Amino acid sequence: MTQCNGLPLLFSSLGQKRIVADFQGGDLTSDGGLPLLREVDRKIRLIDALNAAIFDEAVLSVVEG
C-alpha cells in the first residue's frame, strides 16, 4: 500500500492568487498542469534544456538571413 502524506503542495503565487495542491477534491480546472510545469521549469530549467536539445535550421536561416 502506498504511504501518502496529507501535506499540501505549495506553488509560487500567481499574481495575488495562492496556488495549493491538496488533493482533497473539489473544483477541477483544465489548466491544472501549467502551474506544475512552471514550477518544474523554474527548478530544473526545463524549457532551456528543451531549447538546447532541439535544433531547427529554419530558425537559423531567418535569424542569419
GUGUVEX-368004 format. One record per residue (C-alpha): residue number from 1; residue in one letter; chain; x, y negated, z negated. Coordinates in nm, 4 decimals. Each point is the difference from the previous one (the first is absolute). Layout:
% GUGUVEX-368004
     i   aa   ch          u          v          w
   NUM    A    A          X          Y          Z
...
% end
This chain:
% GUGUVEX-368004
     i   aa   ch          u          v          w
     1    M    A     0.0000     0.0000     0.0000
     2    T    A     0.1277    -0.3464     0.0880
     3    Q    A     0.0978    -0.2240    -0.2882
     4    C    A    -0.1271    -0.3510     0.0749
     5    N    A     0.0374    -0.3084    -0.2111
     6    G    A    -0.2881    -0.2409    -0.0393
     7    L    A     0.2098    -0.3127     0.0355
     8    P    A    -0.0984    -0.2432     0.2751
     9    L    A     0.2383    -0.0896     0.2842
    10    L    A     0.0719    -0.3724     0.0062
    11    F    A     0.0755    -0.1766     0.3278
    12    S    A     0.1203    -0.3499     0.0788
    13    S    A    -0.2835    -0.2488    -0.0064
    14    L    A    -0.1751    -0.1064     0.3170
    15    G    A    -0.0511    -0.3704    -0.0421
    16    Q    A    -0.1952    -0.0321    -0.3218
    17    K    A    -0.1364     0.3552     0.0215
    18    R    A     0.1577     0.2724    -0.2107
    19    I    A     0.0355     0.3381     0.1725
    20    V    A    -0.0213     0.3100    -0.2182
    21    A    A    -0.0432     0.3664     0.0972
    22    D    A    -0.1628     0.1835    -0.2889
    23    F    A    -0.1624     0.2958     0.1816
    24    Q    A    -0.3192    -0.0404    -0.1991
    25    G    A    -0.2246    -0.0121     0.3072
    26    G    A    -0.2190    -0.2954     0.0799
    27    D    A    -0.0046    -0.2113     0.3161
    28    L    A     0.2214     0.1138     0.2876
    29    T    A     0.1618    -0.2038     0.2733
    30    S    A     0.1315     0.0967     0.3414
    31    D    A     0.3179    -0.2088    -0.0451
    32    G    A     0.1043     0.1734    -0.3225
    33    G    A     0.3240     0.1282     0.1530
    34    L    A     0.1304    -0.3429     0.0952
    35    P    A     0.0906    -0.1185    -0.3528
    36    L    A     0.1805     0.3301    -0.0552
    37    L    A     0.1888    -0.0389     0.3293
    38    R    A     0.0962    -0.3553    -0.1009
    39    E    A     0.1418     0.1243    -0.3296
    40    V    A     0.1928     0.2808     0.1686
    41    D    A     0.1398    -0.2477     0.2508
    42    R    A     0.1110    -0.2337    -0.2784
    43    K    A     0.1698     0.2826    -0.1903
    44    I    A     0.1764     0.1857     0.2827
    45    R    A    -0.0155    -0.2539     0.2882
    46    L    A    -0.2004     0.2468     0.2088
    47    I    A    -0.0813    -0.2399     0.2858
    48    D    A     0.3667    -0.1028     0.0372
    49    A    A     0.1008     0.3682     0.0150
    50    L    A    -0.2638     0.0702     0.2669
    51    N    A     0.1113    -0.3039     0.1977
    52    A    A     0.3625     0.1172    -0.0072
    53    A    A    -0.0971     0.3541     0.1053
    54    I    A    -0.2190    -0.0944     0.2987
    55    F    A     0.1823    -0.1251     0.3074
    56    D    A    -0.2093    -0.1840     0.2580
    57    E    A     0.1947    -0.1108     0.3079
    58    A    A    -0.2967    -0.2017     0.1266
    59    V    A     0.0292    -0.2336    -0.2985
    60    L    A     0.3716    -0.0557     0.0674
    61    S    A    -0.0685    -0.0992     0.3615
    62    V    A    -0.2458    -0.2659    -0.1147
    63    V    A     0.2330    -0.1369    -0.2667
    64    E    A     0.3101     0.0014     0.2197
    65    G    A    -0.1802    -0.0924     0.3250
% end
